[in-house]
Amino acid sequence: MIKGCVTGFAAGTIYGTILATWKDVPRVERNVALPGLIRMLKMMGTHGLTFAAIGGVYIGVEQHTRKQTDELEFGDLHVNAFKSRQYDEHSESGSR
């Protein structure tokens, strides 16, 4: 889950940088760098946190689903082994 959050945050930060560079240019005063930098950092943080939340939820749901599937497969494995053993015992007693 941490991996998904970190990857999402990195992707969102890059996306926020690109978006701030292209979209927010007319609002930035061209002679003063600090307001533009602050706006860009805000956009980077906003998009980074949004992507991190999405990535964390996605990975969390995927891990939960995989855990549930593995538990079902484990249970099915034991049930099938038991059925197979019962079938083998039944077929051996019937062939004698």
Secondary structure, DSSP 8 states (H G I E B T S, - for coil): -HHHHHHHHHHHHHHHHHHHHHHSGGGS-SS-HHHHHHHHHHHHHHHHHHHHHHHHHHHHHHHHHHHHHHHHHHHHHHHHHHHHHHHHHHHHHHH-
